[in-house]
Amino acid sequence: MSDDIVISDAIRLDGCPFCGGGAIMQVRRFGMEGFDRFGAGCPECAMWFGWYETPEEAAERWNRRCPGQMIER
């Protein structure tokens, strides 16, 4: 049995609102029971928006921003 976690190809992450870099999704295992949490962030400037129960929630939080506040590269 594999411990790999598959995150849907349908999840889209906007670029970083701080540096314009590409965003990634990470999975972390917490606690003795090994519950997983998902976080989206930027490996270029190390900005992360917390850990959430689903990859969809992490993507929603990462992609939420005010209009006109996206840095274009």
C-alpha positions in Angstrom: 0.0 0.0 0.0 1.3 3.4 -1.0 1.3 6.5 1.2 1.4 8.8 -1.8 -1.3 11.5 -2.0 -2.6 12.5 -5.4 -3.7 16.1 -5.7 -6.1 16.7 -8.6 -4.7 18.1 -11.8 -7.8 20.4 -11.8 -6.4 22.5 -9.0 -4.9 25.8 -10.3 -2.7 28.0 -8.3 -2.2 31.7 -9.3 1.4 33.1 -9.3 2.7 34.6 -6.1 1.1 37.9 -5.2 4.4 39.1 -3.6 7.1 38.2 -6.1 5.2 36.9 -9.2 6.9 33.5 -8.9 5.2 30.1 -9.5 3.2 28.6 -6.7 3.3 25.0 -5.5 1.1 22.8 -3.3 2.7 20.9 -0.4 1.3 18.1 1.8 2.4 17.7 5.4 1.6 14.9 7.8 0.9 16.1 11.4 0.4 14.3 14.7 0.7 10.8 15.9 -2.3 9.7 13.8 -0.7 11.2 10.7 -3.4 13.5 9.5 -2.5 15.4 6.3 -2.7 19.2 5.7 -2.3 21.0 2.5 -0.6 24.4 1.9 0.1 26.5 -1.1 3.0 28.8 -1.3 5.9 30.2 -3.3 9.3 28.5 -3.1 11.0 31.6 -4.6 10.2 34.1 -1.8 9.1 31.5 0.9 5.6 33.0 1.4 3.0 30.5 2.6 -0.7 30.8 3.6 -1.1 28.2 6.3 -2.3 24.6 6.3 -5.8 23.4 5.4 -7.8 20.2 5.4 -8.1 19.9 1.6 -6.0 20.9 -1.4 -9.0 22.8 -2.7 -9.3 25.0 0.4 -5.5 25.7 0.3 -5.8 26.7 -3.4 -8.8 28.9 -2.7 -7.0 30.7 0.1 -3.9 31.1 -2.0 -5.7 32.4 -5.0 -7.9 34.9 -3.1 -6.6 38.5 -3.5 -7.7 41.9 -4.3 -8.1 42.8 -8.0 -5.0 44.5 -9.4 -2.7 43.1 -6.7 -1.0 40.4 -8.8 2.6 41.0 -9.7 3.2 40.2 -13.3 6.4 38.6 -14.4 
